[in-house]
Amino acid sequence: MNDSAGSGAPMHVHWHAIPRYKEVKSFHDREFVDQRWPKSARDMEPNKPSSEILEAIKDTIKANF
């Protein structure tokens, strides 16, 4: 429960979705490589897309949800 008990913060649970893929994926002319496939994602280098790519990802998710 994220150690929030007693801190005044409401109890909550959250999760992280880390996309994993065996092949190189392309989206809006950008390639995404899963550097550690099929091993744990814990030690992966951060992949910080631009704000334009993040908006395009968000719009694509909304359009296909």
Secondary structure by P-SEA (a helix, b strand, c coil): cccccccccccbbbbbbbbbbccccccccbbbbcccccccccccccccccaaaaaaaaaaaaacc
